[in-house]
Amino acid sequence: MTPAQRIRRAAALATGAAGLLVLTACGSGPGSGSEADASPPKLTVRDAYVPEPVTADMAGGFLTVRNSGGTADRLTSIESTDFGDVQLHKTVGQQMQRVKSLRVPANGELRLSRGGKHIMFLEPERKPVKGEKVPVTLHFAKSDPVKVSMPVEATNHVPEK
């Protein structure tokens, strides 16, 4: 092979390799980062609690939903046999606003905490007291429901970080 032929062959191989890299980077195959190929949501719940309510007509609830999967999900509703109505809320300024769902990011978490996003328990069967547990079922857009037993803590309870 002449030196000129070697140069042309090397250039052709380099061009082909560069084209292959571009196709791989732009593709939607495994590892490309597209949600269609990402792992499904994998949800766990921790730090759940209900502060003992001051009044008998409503209570708040707080927890963290961890998603170790590669696809985001949404918390769409919550049920409890102890309450006639359970709503998802967020706090904007000093105002609570009801929301239809809350995002649980891929490889991230949704934190429901005082002064922010939270659960609003309304129409209780009876006022929950410290030491009891409130059964809830969390419903998601993509994942199966998750059952959680939320302990009732002191009214001024602040979880350790």
N, CA, C and O atoms as a DFTB+ gen file, in Angstrom:
644 C
 N C O
     1  1       0.857      -1.166       0.000
     2  2       0.000       0.000       0.000
     3  2       0.906       1.234       0.000
     4  3       1.866       1.312       0.767
     5  1       0.587       2.193      -0.870
     6  2       1.395       3.400      -0.979
     7  2       1.072       4.326       0.179
     8  3       0.021       4.184       0.805
     9  1       1.959       5.278       0.480
    10  2       1.679       6.251       1.547
    11  2       0.388       7.018       1.301
    12  3      -0.334       7.300       2.258
    13  1       0.070       7.363       0.077
    14  2      -1.153       8.096      -0.236
    15  2      -2.378       7.231       0.054
    16  3      -3.387       7.732       0.549
    17  1      -2.292       5.926      -0.254
    18  2      -3.411       5.018       0.007
    19  2      -3.627       4.867       1.519
    20  3      -4.762       4.813       1.993
    21  1      -2.510       4.801       2.269
    22  2      -2.629       4.692       3.739
    23  2      -3.308       5.929       4.330
    24  3      -4.132       5.815       5.238
    25  1      -2.967       7.086       3.822
    26  2      -3.559       8.331       4.327
    27  2      -5.060       8.356       4.024
    28  3      -5.871       8.694       4.886
    29  1      -5.424       7.988       2.764
    30  2      -6.845       7.962       2.393
    31  2      -7.612       6.961       3.261
    32  3      -8.727       7.245       3.699
    33  1      -7.013       5.783       3.512
    34  2      -7.669       4.759       4.330
    35  2      -7.837       5.246       5.771
    36  3      -8.902       5.062       6.361
    37  1      -6.823       5.849       6.330
    38  2      -6.896       6.375       7.703
    39  2      -7.962       7.456       7.796
    40  3      -8.711       7.506       8.772
    41  1      -8.037       8.327       6.781
    42  2      -9.052       9.384       6.778
    43  2     -10.449       8.793       6.701
    44  3     -11.361       9.264       7.380
    45  1     -10.624       7.768       5.883
    46  2     -11.933       7.117       5.756
    47  2     -12.336       6.454       7.066
    48  3     -13.493       6.549       7.477
    49  1     -11.390       5.779       7.728
    50  2     -11.689       5.147       9.017
    51  2     -12.042       6.193      10.069
    52  3     -12.972       5.993      10.850
    53  1     -11.322       7.287      10.098
    54  2     -11.594       8.350      11.069
    55  2     -12.963       8.971      10.827
    56  3     -13.698       9.248      11.776
    57  1     -13.309       9.190       9.559
    58  2     -14.622       9.755       9.227
    59  2     -15.738       8.796       9.641
    60  3     -16.752       9.224      10.194
    61  1     -15.556       7.519       9.378
    62  2     -16.558       6.520       9.771
    63  2     -16.718       6.441      11.276
    64  3     -17.836       6.343      11.782
    65  1     -15.589       6.484      12.004
    66  2     -15.653       6.433      13.465
    67  2     -16.340       7.664      14.020
    68  3     -17.129       7.562      14.959
    69  1     -16.048       8.842      13.446
    70  2     -16.688      10.075      13.913
    71  2     -18.186      10.015      13.665
    72  3     -18.975      10.432      14.514
    73  1     -18.585       9.498      12.505
    74  2     -20.007       9.365      12.199
    75  2     -20.707       8.424      13.164
    76  3     -21.839       8.681      13.575
    77  1     -20.041       7.337      13.527
    78  2     -20.603       6.384      14.473
    79  2     -20.781       7.024      15.839
    80  3     -21.795       6.793      16.499
    81  1     -19.811       7.828      16.278
    82  2     -19.929       8.526      17.563
    83  2     -21.105       9.489      17.553
    84  3     -21.843       9.576      18.535
    85  1     -21.288      10.213      16.453
    86  2     -22.410      11.143      16.358
    87  2     -23.732      10.394      16.424
    88  3     -24.651      10.823      17.123
    89  1     -23.841       9.280      15.706
    90  2     -25.078       8.492      15.741
    91  2     -25.353       7.951      17.128
    92  3     -26.502       7.948      17.570
    93  1     -24.333       7.496      17.822
    94  2     -24.501       6.966      19.165
    95  2     -24.932       8.068      20.125
    96  3     -25.826       7.857      20.945
    97  1     -24.310       9.236      20.031
    98  2     -24.628      10.331      20.940
    99  2     -26.034      10.861      20.711
   100  3     -26.683      11.305      21.659
   101  1     -26.519      10.826      19.478
   102  2     -27.838      11.367      19.169
   103  2     -28.941      10.328      19.252
   104  3     -30.119      10.679      19.190
   105  1     -28.592       9.077      19.389
   106  2     -29.590       8.012      19.380
   107  2     -30.411       7.992      20.639
   108  3     -30.176       8.767      21.566
   109  1     -31.374       7.102      20.666
   110  2     -32.217       6.972      21.848
   111  2     -32.076       5.589      22.449
   112  3     -33.004       5.086      23.081
   113  1     -30.938       4.982      22.260
   114  2     -30.699       3.655      22.813
   115  2     -30.364       3.718      24.280
   116  3     -30.329       4.806      24.855
   117  1     -30.113       2.564      24.915
   118  2     -29.778       2.531      26.320
   119  2     -28.593       3.445      26.621
   120  3     -27.606       3.482      25.887
   121  1     -28.724       4.179      27.721
   122  2     -27.646       5.062      28.132
   123  2     -27.719       6.426      27.478
   124  3     -26.869       7.274      27.747
   125  1     -28.707       6.668      26.626
   126  2     -28.792       7.950      25.943
   127  2     -29.452       9.005      26.807
   128  3     -29.424      10.186      26.462
   129  1     -30.047       8.607      27.926
   130  2     -30.677       9.561      28.823
   131  2     -32.140       9.826      28.500
   132  3     -32.765      10.641      29.179
   133  1     -32.705       9.183      27.509
   134  2     -34.112       9.404      27.214
   135  2     -34.952       8.687      28.268
   136  3     -34.595       7.607      28.739
   137  1     -36.078       9.313      28.630
   138  2     -36.914       8.741      29.689
   139  2     -37.474       7.390      29.282
   140  3     -37.714       6.540      30.139
   141  1     -37.687       7.175      27.984
   142  2     -38.241       5.900      27.518
   143  2     -37.315       4.742      27.860
   144  3     -37.780       3.621      28.069
   145  1     -36.020       4.996      27.919
   146  2     -35.053       3.946      28.209
   147  2     -34.581       3.953      29.660
   148  3     -33.823       3.072      30.066
   149  1     -35.019       4.938      30.447
   150  2     -34.597       5.031      31.837
   151  2     -35.323       3.969      32.671
   152  3     -36.378       3.467      32.283
   153  1     -34.746       3.649      33.798
   154  2     -35.396       2.683      34.685
   155  2     -36.684       3.283      35.233
   156  3     -36.774       4.501      35.387
   157  1     -37.680       2.458      35.530
   158  2     -38.956       2.975      36.033
   159  2     -38.774       3.583      37.423
   160  3     -37.757       3.347      38.076
   161  1     -39.760       4.368      37.881
   162  2     -39.673       4.925      39.227
   163  2     -39.557       3.800      40.260
   164  3     -40.189       2.752      40.119
   165  1     -38.761       4.021      41.278
   166  2     -38.625       3.080      42.397
   167  2     -38.778       3.920      43.665
   168  3     -37.852       4.615      44.083
   169  1     -39.966       3.840      44.266
   170  2     -40.337       4.754      45.343
   171  2     -40.265       4.117      46.722
   172  3     -40.649       2.964      46.917
   173  1     -39.768       4.891      47.664
   174  2     -39.792       4.533      49.075
   175  2     -40.237       5.771      49.857
   176  3     -40.032       6.901      49.414
   177  1     -40.840       5.547      51.011
   178  2     -41.328       6.645      51.841
   179  2     -40.637       6.582      53.193
   180  3     -40.477       5.511      53.778
   181  1     -40.229       7.752      53.677
   182  2     -39.590       7.820      54.999
   183  2     -40.022       9.105      55.705
   184  3     -40.626       9.992      55.102
   185  1     -39.705       9.183      56.967
   186  2     -39.940      10.383      57.791
   187  2     -41.400      10.831      57.808
   188  3     -41.677      12.027      57.899
   189  1     -42.331       9.889      57.721
   190  2     -43.753      10.230      57.722
   191  2     -44.229      10.500      59.147
   192  3     -43.872       9.775      60.076
   193  1     -45.039      11.548      59.313
   194  2     -45.665      11.816      60.612
   195  2     -46.812      12.804      60.447
   196  3     -46.888      13.550      59.471
   197  1     -47.700      12.781      61.436
   198  2     -48.810      13.717      61.544
   199  2     -48.666      14.395      62.891
   200  3     -48.729      13.716      63.916
   201  1     -48.472      15.728      62.934
   202  2     -48.477      16.402      64.236
   203  2     -49.878      16.312      64.854
   204  3     -50.878      16.475      64.154
   205  1     -49.947      16.054      66.150
   206  2     -51.254      16.003      66.800
   207  2     -51.972      17.323      66.544
   208  3     -51.458      18.384      66.896
   209  1     -53.168      17.267      65.930
   210  2     -53.839      18.516      65.560
   211  2     -54.331      19.296      66.768
   212  3     -54.695      18.721      67.795
   213  1     -54.335      20.613      66.626
   214  2     -54.818      21.500      67.679
   215  2     -56.344      21.517      67.675
   216  3     -56.971      21.561      68.733
   217  1     -56.935      21.484      66.491
   218  2     -58.392      21.474      66.368
   219  2     -58.850      20.084      65.930
   220  3     -58.042      19.265      65.492
   221  1     -60.132      19.830      66.049
   222  2     -60.667      18.509      65.729
   223  2     -61.097      18.371      64.272
   224  3     -61.525      17.291      63.863
   225  1     -60.993      19.447      63.471
   226  2     -61.536      19.374      62.120
   227  2     -60.509      19.208      61.001
   228  3     -60.897      18.997      59.852
   229  1     -59.208      19.297      61.302
   230  2     -58.198      19.101      60.266
   231  2     -56.839      18.788      60.880
   232  3     -56.588      19.046      62.057
   233  1     -55.964      18.221      60.036
   234  2     -54.602      17.907      60.463
   235  2     -53.678      18.003      59.250
   236  3     -54.124      17.913      58.106
   237  1     -52.413      18.183      59.513
   238  2     -51.411      18.199      58.448
   239  2     -50.628      16.904      58.467
   240  3     -50.629      16.184      59.466
   241  1     -49.965      16.610      57.376
   242  2     -49.132      15.415      57.295
   243  2     -47.891      15.693      56.478
   244  3     -47.915      16.459      55.515
   245  1     -46.794      15.049      56.884
   246  2     -45.509      15.304      56.255
   247  2     -44.763      13.994      56.042
   248  3     -44.875      13.067      56.844
   249  1     -44.002      13.924      54.957
   250  2     -43.213      12.736      54.643
   251  2     -42.269      13.062      53.498
   252  3     -42.335      14.142      52.911
   253  1     -41.399      12.125      53.189
   254  2     -40.497      12.251      52.047
   255  2     -40.658      11.019      51.168
   256  3     -40.594       9.887      51.647
   257  1     -40.866      11.251      49.881
   258  2     -40.928      10.170      48.894
   259  2     -39.615      10.193      48.130
   260  3     -39.305      11.174      47.455
   261  1     -38.851       9.128      48.230
   262  2     -37.567       9.001      47.530
   263  2     -37.772       8.162      46.280
   264  3     -38.397       7.103      46.332
   265  1     -37.247       8.634      45.158
   266  2     -37.331       7.918      43.889
   267  2     -35.914       7.571      43.448
   268  3     -35.173       8.447      43.003
   269  1     -35.536       6.318      43.567
   270  2     -34.199       5.891      43.144
   271  2     -34.211       5.376      41.708
   272  3     -33.205       4.852      41.229
   273  1     -35.338       5.520      41.023
   274  2     -35.441       5.105      39.626
   275  2     -35.041       6.227      38.681
   276  3     -34.852       7.369      39.102
   277  1     -34.915       5.901      37.421
   278  2     -34.474       6.851      36.418
   279  2     -35.591       7.611      35.735
   280  3     -35.331       8.374      34.804
   281  1     -36.847       7.422      36.175
   282  2     -37.996       8.095      35.583
   283  2     -38.762       8.825      36.677
   284  3     -38.999       8.270      37.750
   285  1     -39.150      10.069      36.405
   286  2     -39.938      10.840      37.366
   287  2     -41.339      10.246      37.487
   288  3     -41.796       9.511      36.611
   289  1     -42.007      10.579      38.586
   290  2     -43.388      10.169      38.804
   291  2     -44.119      11.357      39.413
   292  3     -43.517      12.407      39.636
   293  1     -45.410      11.201      39.684
   294  2     -46.200      12.248      40.321
   295  2     -47.070      11.631      41.412
   296  3     -47.730      10.615      41.195
   297  1     -47.062      12.253      42.576
   298  2     -47.991      11.892      43.642
   299  2     -49.307      12.550      43.262
   300  3     -49.397      13.776      43.205
   301  1     -50.336      11.734      43.000
   302  2     -51.590      12.268      42.473
   303  2     -52.711      12.369      43.510
   304  3     -53.600      13.210      43.378
   305  1     -52.676      11.523      44.534
   306  2     -53.704      11.600      45.573
   307  2     -53.296      10.754      46.770
   308  3     -52.378       9.937      46.705
   309  1     -54.016      10.982      47.866
   310  2     -53.787      10.240      49.110
   311  2     -55.142       9.899      49.700
   312  3     -56.060      10.720      49.700
   313  1     -55.257       8.679      50.200
   314  2     -56.486       8.228      50.864
   315  2     -56.158       7.833      52.300
   316  3     -55.051       7.387      52.601
   317  1     -57.137       8.006      53.172
   318  2     -57.024       7.513      54.544
   319  2     -58.407       7.147      55.047
   320  3     -59.362       7.906      54.879
   321  1     -58.507       5.977      55.665
   322  2     -59.793       5.551      56.225
   323  2     -60.171       6.390      57.447
   324  3     -61.327       6.373      57.870
   325  1     -59.206       7.125      58.021
   326  2     -59.471       7.938      59.208
   327  2     -60.009       9.328      58.878
   328  3     -60.436      10.055      59.774
   329  1     -59.993       9.707      57.581
   330  2     -60.413      11.050      57.187
   331  2     -61.316      10.969      55.959
   332  3     -61.086      10.157      55.063
   333  1     -62.351      11.819      55.924
   334  2     -63.268      11.844      54.797
   335  2     -62.678      12.486      53.556
   336  3     -63.107      12.182      52.443
   337  1     -61.698      13.372      53.726
   338  2     -61.079      14.063      52.599
   339  2     -59.596      14.258      52.907
   340  3     -59.222      14.669      54.005
   341  1     -58.769      13.955      51.921
   342  2     -57.329      14.169      52.053
   343  2     -56.870      14.888      50.790
   344  3     -57.150      14.446      49.676
   345  1     -56.163      15.999      50.975
   346  2     -55.750      16.829      49.849
   347  2     -54.246      17.066      49.843
   348  3     -53.586      16.995      50.879
   349  1     -53.719      17.349      48.659
   350  2     -52.328      17.773      48.504
   351  2     -52.313      19.294      48.434
   352  3     -53.106      19.898      47.710
   353  1     -51.407      19.911      49.188
   354  2     -51.318      21.368      49.226
   355  2     -49.881      21.820      49.055
   356  3     -48.939      21.064      49.295
   357  1     -49.732      23.070      48.634
   358  2     -48.442      23.743      48.687
   359  2     -48.693      25.118      49.290
   360  3     -49.797      25.654      49.197
   361  1     -47.681      25.675      49.897
   362  2     -47.800      26.991      50.504
   363  2     -47.068      27.988      49.624
   364  3     -45.890      27.811      49.313
   365  1     -47.768      29.027      49.230
   366  2     -47.181      30.102      48.436
   367  2     -47.371      31.381      49.233
   368  3     -48.498      31.822      49.457
   369  1     -46.251      31.979      49.664
   370  2     -46.354      33.118      50.580
   371  2     -46.947      32.611      51.881
   372  3     -46.403      31.695      52.499
   373  1     -48.032      33.186      52.289
   374  2     -48.723      32.730      53.503
   375  2     -50.018      31.982      53.171
   376  3     -50.815      31.694      54.064
   377  1     -50.226      31.669      51.891
   378  2     -51.461      31.032      51.458
   379  2     -51.253      29.566      51.098
   380  3     -50.303      29.216      50.398
   381  1     -52.154      28.711      51.586
   382  2     -52.152      27.305      51.168
   383  2     -52.961      27.195      49.883
   384  3     -54.022      27.804      49.748
   385  1     -52.443      26.408      48.942
   386  2     -53.153      26.169      47.689
   387  2     -53.257      24.674      47.457
   388  3     -52.272      23.947      47.583
   389  1     -54.439      24.224      47.120
   390  2     -54.621      22.811      46.770
   391  2     -54.009      22.572      45.394
   392  3     -54.151      23.398      44.492
   393  1     -53.326      21.433      45.236
   394  2     -52.735      21.074      43.947
   395  2     -53.232      19.691      43.544
   396  3     -53.607      18.884      44.394
   397  1     -53.230      19.425      42.237
   398  2     -53.700      18.131      41.733
   399  2     -52.665      17.037      41.893
   400  3     -53.011      15.867      42.054
   401  1     -51.378      17.417      41.850
   402  2     -50.314      16.417      41.978
   403  2     -49.016      17.122      42.354
   404  3     -48.896      18.343      42.254
   405  1     -48.052      16.317      42.786
   406  2     -46.721      16.818      43.133
   407  2     -45.681      15.925      42.472
   408  3     -45.798      14.700      42.510
   409  1     -44.679      16.523      41.876
   410  2     -43.649      15.802      41.119
   411  2     -42.669      15.107      42.063
   412  3     -42.211      15.676      43.053
   413  1     -42.368      13.860      41.718
   414  2     -41.315      13.091      42.401
   415  2     -40.215      12.902      41.352
   416  3     -40.352      12.050      40.473
   417  1     -39.130      13.676      41.425
   418  2     -38.126      13.629      40.359
   419  2     -37.384      12.296      40.296
   420  3     -37.256      11.588      41.295
   421  1     -36.899      11.973      39.093
   422  2     -36.049      10.789      38.928
   423  2     -34.793      10.982      39.760
   424  3     -34.228      12.075      39.800
   425  1     -34.359       9.921      40.422
   426  2     -33.159       9.973      41.262
   427  2     -33.184      11.160      42.212
   428  3     -32.170      11.828      42.416
   429  1     -34.350      11.414      42.789
   430  2     -34.510      12.549      43.694
   431  2     -35.598      12.279      44.702
   432  3     -35.992      11.132      44.917
   433  1     -36.088      13.348      45.326
   434  2     -37.132      13.153      46.325
   435  2     -38.106      14.315      46.362
   436  3     -37.794      15.445      45.989
   437  1     -39.295      13.985      46.828
   438  2     -40.347      14.952      47.092
   439  2     -40.456      15.047      48.608
   440  3     -40.729      14.053      49.281
   441  1     -40.240      16.251      49.145
   442  2     -40.346      16.451      50.594
   443  2     -41.611      17.228      50.910
   444  3     -41.837      18.320      50.388
   445  1     -42.417      16.656      51.759
   446  2     -43.593      17.341      52.282
   447  2     -43.227      17.780      53.693
   448  3     -42.946      16.946      54.554
   449  1     -43.229      19.101      53.931
   450  2     -42.755      19.615      55.217
   451  2     -43.537      20.867      55.610
   452  3     -44.234      21.463      54.789
   453  1     -43.409      21.248      56.863
   454  2     -44.080      22.441      57.382
   455  2     -43.675      23.660      56.549
   456  3     -42.505      23.851      56.218
   457  1     -44.671      24.467      56.226
   458  2     -44.407      25.690      55.486
   459  2     -44.216      25.506      53.990
   460  3     -43.936      26.469      53.276
   461  1     -44.367      24.270      53.508
   462  2     -44.178      24.003      52.084
   463  2     -45.258      23.078      51.573
   464  3     -46.432      23.234      51.909
   465  1     -44.867      22.125      50.770
   466  2     -45.799      21.118      50.272
   467  2     -46.181      20.216      51.432
   468  3     -45.336      19.877      52.260
   469  1     -47.467      19.819      51.502
   470  2     -47.912      19.008      52.637
   471  2     -49.227      18.302      52.316
   472  3     -49.864      18.556      51.294
   473  1     -49.603      17.417      53.216
   474  2     -50.886      16.715      53.152
   475  2     -51.848      17.450      54.074
   476  3     -51.481      17.834      55.184
   477  1     -53.077      17.645      53.615
   478  2     -54.117      18.244      54.438
   479  2     -55.186      17.192      54.677
   480  3     -55.866      16.767      53.744
   481  1     -55.334      16.770      55.936
   482  2     -56.348      15.804      56.334
   483  2     -57.575      16.569      56.807
   484  3     -57.476      17.407      57.704
   485  1     -58.737      16.286      56.209
   486  2     -59.984      16.969      56.572
   487  2     -61.062      15.933      56.887
   488  3     -60.955      14.769      56.500
   489  1     -62.085      16.370      57.586
   490  2     -63.226      15.524      57.941
   491  2     -62.786      14.250      58.676
   492  3     -63.043      13.142      58.204
   493  1     -62.126      14.406      59.827
   494  2     -61.665      13.217      60.565
   495  2     -62.815      12.432      61.180
   496  3     -63.845      12.986      61.563
   497  1     -62.603      11.117      61.260
   498  2     -63.549      10.272      61.994
   499  2     -63.549      10.701      63.463
   500  3     -64.591      10.761      64.115
   501  1     -62.356      10.994      63.955
   502  2     -62.155      11.559      65.298
   503  2     -60.768      12.171      65.306
   504  3     -59.943      11.860      64.447
   505  1     -60.512      13.031      66.263
   506  2     -59.219      13.721      66.342
   507  2     -58.110      12.719      66.700
   508  3     -58.200      12.054      67.732
   509  1     -57.064      12.601      65.862
   510  2     -55.958      11.698      66.199
   511  2     -55.117      12.259      67.348
   512  3     -54.941      13.472      67.472
   513  1     -54.603      11.359      68.182
   514  2     -53.786      11.790      69.326
   515  2     -52.399      11.151      69.252
   516  3     -52.200      10.111      68.623
   517  1     -51.461      11.804      69.910
   518  2     -50.079      11.337      69.918
   519  2     -50.010       9.869      70.319
   520  3     -50.675       9.438      71.261
   521  1     -49.203       9.114      69.594
   522  2     -49.036       7.694      69.865
   523  2     -49.841       6.803      68.927
   524  3     -49.531       5.621      68.772
   525  1     -50.869       7.363      68.302
   526  2     -51.652       6.602      67.325
   527  2     -50.954       6.625      65.978
   528  3     -49.933       7.290      65.803
   529  1     -51.517       5.891      65.028
   530  2     -51.001       5.890      63.659
   531  2     -52.151       6.153      62.698
   532  3     -53.266       5.669      62.890
   533  1     -51.858       6.927      61.662
   534  2     -52.846       7.238      60.627
   535  2     -52.487       6.420      59.394
   536  3     -51.411       6.607      58.825
   537  1     -53.376       5.508      58.967
   538  2     -53.097       4.732      57.753
   539  2     -53.409       5.560      56.505
   540  3     -54.472       6.172      56.404
   541  1     -52.472       5.570      55.564
   542  2     -52.692       6.282      54.306
   543  2     -52.234       5.420      53.140
   544  3     -51.388       4.538      53.287
   545  1     -52.806       5.695      51.996
   546  2     -52.368       5.080      50.740
   547  2     -52.022       6.201      49.784
   548  3     -52.859       7.050      49.478
   549  1     -50.784       6.202      49.312
   550  2     -50.313       7.205      48.364
   551  2     -50.524       6.660      46.954
   552  3     -50.170       5.516      46.667
   553  1     -51.096       7.474      46.083
   554  2     -51.343       7.072      44.694
   555  2     -50.457       7.901      43.770
   556  3     -50.294       9.108      43.951
   557  1     -49.891       7.222      42.778
   558  2     -48.950       7.852      41.854
   559  2     -49.418       7.676      40.420
   560  3     -50.224       6.794      40.124
   561  1     -48.907       8.522      39.529
   562  2     -49.270       8.453      38.115
   563  2     -48.745       7.175      37.470
   564  3     -49.447       6.573      36.657
   565  1     -47.535       6.744      37.809
   566  2     -46.906       5.600      37.151
   567  2     -46.722       4.392      38.064
   568  3     -46.818       3.253      37.608
   569  1     -46.465       4.623      39.318
   570  2     -46.135       3.539      40.250
   571  2     -47.379       2.999      40.940
   572  3     -48.423       3.649      40.976
   573  1     -47.243       1.802      41.483
   574  2     -48.318       1.209      42.275
   575  2     -48.518       2.023      43.553
   576  3     -47.598       2.708      44.000
   577  1     -49.716       1.953      44.143
   578  2     -49.960       2.653      45.408
   579  2     -49.000       2.175      46.501
   580  3     -48.555       1.027      46.507
   581  1     -48.699       3.089      47.420
   582  2     -47.821       2.788      48.548
   583  2     -48.607       3.040      49.830
   584  3     -49.133       4.133      50.038
   585  1     -48.684       2.014      50.696
   586  2     -49.360       2.153      51.988
   587  2     -48.339       2.580      53.043
   588  3     -47.229       2.050      53.107
   589  1     -48.740       3.547      53.866
   590  2     -47.865       4.084      54.904
   591  2     -48.674       4.229      56.184
   592  3     -49.841       4.619      56.152
   593  1     -48.053       3.915      57.298
   594  2     -48.647       4.129      58.604
   595  2     -47.928       5.333      59.221
   596  3     -46.762       5.239      59.607
   597  1     -48.636       6.462      59.307
   598  2     -48.019       7.714      59.764
   599  2     -48.236       7.893      61.263
   600  3     -49.374       8.051      61.705
   601  1     -47.161       7.871      62.051
   602  2     -47.326       8.069      63.491
   603  2     -47.769       9.493      63.816
   604  3     -47.326      10.453      63.185
   605  1     -48.647       9.615      64.809
   606  2     -49.065      10.922      65.299
   607  2     -48.061      11.337      66.364
   608  3     -47.872      10.647      67.365
   609  1     -47.422      12.475      66.130
   610  2     -46.392      13.005      67.035
   611  2     -46.934      14.214      67.772
   612  3     -48.057      14.652      67.521
   613  1     -46.135      14.754      68.684
   614  2     -46.524      15.960      69.412
   615  2     -46.804      17.101      68.441
   616  3     -46.229      17.142      67.353
   617  1     -47.666      18.012      68.817
   618  2     -48.055      19.129      67.967
   619  2     -46.844      19.902      67.459
   620  3     -46.827      20.339      66.308
   621  1     -45.833      20.073      68.302
   622  2     -44.655      20.868      67.942
   623  2     -43.479      19.997      67.469
   624  3     -42.339      20.460      67.448
   625  1     -43.746      18.767      67.098
   626  2     -42.681      17.835      66.663
   627  2     -41.923      18.373      65.452
   628  3     -42.519      18.812      64.468
   629  1     -40.599      18.328      65.551
   630  2     -39.728      18.671      64.418
   631  2     -38.795      17.482      64.229
   632  3     -38.034      17.146      65.137
   633  1     -38.842      16.839      63.062
   634  2     -37.991      15.655      62.851
   635  2     -36.518      16.032      62.819
   636  3     -36.147      17.140      62.430
   637  1     -35.680      15.071      63.243
   638  2     -34.237      15.271      63.174
   639  2     -33.805      15.187      61.729
   640  3     -34.386      14.442      60.940
   641  1     -32.790      15.947      61.384
   642  2     -32.316      15.935      59.988
   643  2     -31.098      15.084      59.849
   644  3     -30.558      14.953      58.751
